[in-house]
C-alpha cells in the first residue's frame, strides 16, 4: 500500500494541525510585515521571505545573526504588528467546517505563532479555538523540532504514532516526521508542485471524517 493511501485506511486517536498555511492562509499579512522589517534591517527581501513560513519569529531572526539586533525585542515587535494586521487572512477551503465536525477532545493546534497572534488569526479566518493549542511559548525549540507535536499528543493522552498531523511547510513536515506520526500535507498555498510520499490535499472539501465505535477518527475521500 502506498504511503499516501495509508492515512485513508486506518483509525487515529486524534488529528493535530499546524495553523498558518494548513487551516488558514496568512501569507499576505505575514509577508507585508516581514518585508517592511527586512528592508529596515538591510535584509534581501526576495531571498528572505521564503524562510519565514512555519518558523517562530525568534528563530527566524536569530538565524539571520544580524549584528546589534535584539532578537527577542524584534520578535515581539513582529508579533504586535501581525496582531494588528489581519487583512486578507482567510480559511483554507473547508477548514472551519472540517474542524467544527471533529470531537473537541480529538484534535489540537500546533503552531509556531505566539498564542495571542494565533487566536487573532483564527478569529479573523473563522477557525474554531481548540481545547488543546500548542504555541510558540509552550516549547523551548520550534519546528523543525518535534517538541510541539509531542506535547500536543501527550496533552490529548496519546502517543504521536496514534495521531495524524496536517502540515504545509517544510519545517513542519520535518517536525511531523520526527514526531513519528502519520502526515497529510495541505497544498493550497504552495506555488509549486510538491513531490512527496505523503498524502496531499488541496483543501478540506475533498475529505470527510467518520468517528468509529471506539471514538477513533477515520479520514475518507469525499
C-alpha positions as CSV (number, residue, x, y, z in Angstrom):
1,X,0.0,0.0,0.0
2,X,1.5,3.4,-0.9
3,X,2.3,5.6,2.0
4,X,-0.1,8.3,0.8
5,X,-3.0,5.8,0.8
6,X,-2.3,4.6,4.3
7,X,-3.9,7.6,6.1
8,X,-7.2,6.6,4.5
9,X,-7.0,3.0,5.7
10,X,-6.6,3.3,9.4
11,X,-8.1,4.9,12.5
12,X,-6.4,7.7,14.5
13,X,-6.8,8.7,18.1
14,X,-6.6,12.4,17.2
15,X,-5.7,14.9,14.4
16,X,-3.0,17.6,15.0
17,X,-3.0,20.7,12.9
18,X,-0.4,23.3,12.0
19,X,-2.1,26.7,11.7
20,X,-0.6,29.1,9.0
21,X,-1.0,27.5,5.6
22,X,-2.7,24.5,6.9
23,X,-6.1,25.7,8.3
24,X,-5.8,29.4,7.3
25,X,-3.9,31.5,4.8
26,X,-2.0,34.4,6.4
27,X,0.7,34.7,3.7
28,X,-0.3,38.2,2.5
29,X,-0.3,39.7,6.0
30,X,2.9,37.9,7.2
31,X,4.9,38.9,4.1
32,X,3.7,42.6,4.3
33,X,5.1,42.8,7.8
34,X,8.3,40.8,7.3
35,X,9.1,42.6,4.1
36,X,9.0,46.0,5.8
37,X,11.1,44.6,8.6
38,X,13.7,43.1,6.3
39,X,14.0,46.4,4.4
40,X,14.7,48.3,7.6
41,X,17.4,45.8,8.6
42,X,19.1,45.6,5.2
43,X,18.0,42.0,4.5
44,X,17.4,40.8,0.9
45,X,13.6,40.6,0.9
46,X,13.3,38.2,-2.0
47,X,15.7,35.7,-0.6
48,X,14.4,36.1,3.0
49,X,10.6,35.7,2.7
50,X,10.6,32.0,1.8
51,X,12.4,31.3,5.1
52,X,9.7,32.8,7.4
53,X,6.9,30.3,6.9
54,X,6.2,27.8,9.7
55,X,9.0,29.1,11.9
56,X,8.9,31.0,15.2
57,X,9.7,34.7,14.7
58,X,12.5,34.4,17.3
59,X,14.1,31.6,15.4
60,X,13.8,33.4,12.1
61,X,15.6,36.5,13.5
62,X,18.2,34.5,15.3
63,X,19.1,32.6,12.2
64,X,20.0,35.9,10.4
65,X,22.6,36.6,13.1
66,X,22.3,40.4,12.5
67,X,24.8,42.5,14.5
68,X,23.3,44.7,17.2
69,X,19.8,43.2,16.9
70,X,17.9,42.2,20.0
71,X,16.1,39.1,18.7
72,X,13.6,39.0,21.5
73,X,12.6,42.6,21.1
74,X,12.3,42.3,17.4
75,X,10.2,39.2,17.6
76,X,7.9,41.0,20.0
77,X,7.7,43.9,17.5
78,X,6.8,41.5,14.7
79,X,4.2,39.7,16.7
80,X,2.5,43.0,17.7
81,X,2.5,44.1,14.0
82,X,1.0,40.8,12.9
83,X,-1.7,41.0,15.6
84,X,-2.7,44.4,14.2
85,X,-2.7,43.4,10.6
86,X,-5.1,40.5,9.7
87,X,-6.3,41.9,6.4
88,X,-6.7,39.1,3.8
89,X,-6.4,36.3,6.3
90,X,-8.9,33.5,5.2
91,X,-9.5,29.9,6.0
92,X,-8.1,27.1,3.8
93,X,-11.1,25.9,1.8
94,X,-13.4,23.8,4.0
95,X,-11.2,24.0,7.1
96,X,-13.6,25.6,9.6
97,X,-16.4,23.2,8.8
98,X,-14.0,20.3,8.9
99,X,-12.7,21.3,12.4
100,X,-16.1,22.0,13.7
101,X,-17.1,18.5,12.8
102,X,-14.4,16.9,14.9
103,X,-15.0,15.8,18.5
104,X,-13.5,18.6,20.7
105,X,-11.2,16.2,22.6
106,X,-9.8,14.6,19.4
107,X,-7.8,17.5,17.8
108,X,-5.2,20.1,18.7
109,X,-3.5,23.0,17.0
110,X,0.4,23.2,17.0
111,X,1.6,26.5,15.7
112,X,4.9,28.4,15.6
113,X,2.9,31.6,16.3
114,X,2.6,33.1,19.8
115,X,-0.8,32.4,21.4
116,X,-2.2,35.9,21.1
117,X,-1.4,36.0,17.4
118,X,-2.7,32.5,16.8
119,X,-6.1,33.4,18.4
120,X,-6.3,36.7,16.4
121,X,-5.6,35.0,13.1
122,X,-8.0,32.1,13.8
123,X,-10.8,34.5,14.7
124,X,-10.1,36.5,11.5
125,X,-10.4,33.3,9.4
126,X,-13.4,31.9,11.3
127,X,-11.4,28.9,12.7
128,X,-12.7,27.4,15.9
129,X,-10.4,27.5,19.0
130,X,-9.3,24.0,20.0
131,X,-9.3,22.7,23.6
132,X,-5.6,21.9,23.1
133,X,-3.4,24.5,21.5
134,X,0.4,24.5,21.5
135,X,2.0,27.8,20.6
136,X,5.5,29.4,20.4
137,X,5.5,30.0,24.2
138,X,4.9,26.3,25.0
139,X,8.2,24.9,23.6
140,X,11.9,25.6,24.0
141,X,12.6,24.6,20.4
142,X,10.4,25.4,17.5
143,X,9.8,23.5,14.3
144,X,11.5,21.5,12.8
145,X,12.0,20.2,16.3
146,X,9.0,17.9,17.0
147,X,8.5,19.2,20.6
148,X,5.2,20.9,19.8
149,X,3.7,17.8,18.3
150,X,4.9,15.6,21.1
151,X,3.4,17.9,23.7
152,X,0.1,18.1,21.9
153,X,-0.2,14.3,21.7
154,X,0.7,14.0,25.3
155,X,-2.0,16.5,26.3
156,X,-4.5,14.5,24.4
157,X,-3.4,11.4,26.2
158,X,-1.9,9.7,23.1
159,X,1.3,8.6,21.5
160,X,2.3,10.5,18.4
161,X,2.1,7.3,16.3
162,X,-1.7,7.3,17.1
163,X,-2.1,10.8,15.6
164,X,-2.5,12.2,12.1
165,X,-0.7,15.5,11.5
166,X,-1.8,18.1,9.0
167,X,1.0,20.3,7.8
168,X,2.1,22.5,4.9
169,X,5.6,24.0,5.4
170,X,8.9,22.2,5.1
171,X,9.9,22.7,8.7
172,X,6.5,21.5,9.9
173,X,6.8,18.4,7.7
174,X,10.2,17.7,9.2
175,X,8.7,18.1,12.7
176,X,5.8,15.8,12.0
177,X,8.2,13.2,10.6
178,X,10.5,13.5,13.6
179,X,7.5,13.0,15.9
180,X,6.8,9.6,14.3
181,X,3.2,10.5,13.3
182,X,1.3,9.9,10.0
183,X,1.2,13.0,7.9
184,X,-1.1,14.8,5.4
185,X,0.2,17.8,3.5
186,X,-2.1,20.7,2.7
187,X,-1.0,22.2,-0.7
188,X,-3.4,25.1,-1.1
189,X,-0.8,27.8,-0.6
190,X,2.0,26.0,-2.5
191,X,3.1,27.9,-5.6
192,X,5.0,24.9,-7.0
193,X,4.0,21.2,-7.1
194,X,5.2,19.2,-4.1
195,X,6.9,15.8,-4.7
196,X,6.3,13.7,-1.6
197,X,5.4,10.2,-0.5
198,X,2.9,11.7,2.0
199,X,-0.8,12.2,1.3
200,X,-1.6,15.6,-0.1
201,X,-4.9,17.6,0.0
202,X,-5.7,20.9,-1.8
203,X,-8.4,21.6,0.8
204,X,-10.7,20.0,3.3
205,X,-13.7,19.9,0.9
206,X,-12.2,16.7,-0.6
207,X,-12.4,14.6,2.6
208,X,-14.7,13.7,5.4
209,X,-14.2,12.2,8.8
210,X,-16.1,9.3,10.4
211,X,-15.9,8.5,14.1
212,X,-15.9,4.8,14.7
213,X,-17.5,2.9,17.7
214,X,-14.2,3.3,19.6
215,X,-14.2,7.0,19.2
216,X,-11.3,6.8,16.6
217,X,-11.2,9.2,13.6
218,X,-11.1,7.9,10.1
219,X,-10.3,10.2,7.2
220,X,-12.0,9.3,4.0
221,X,-12.1,10.8,0.5
222,X,-15.3,12.6,-0.1
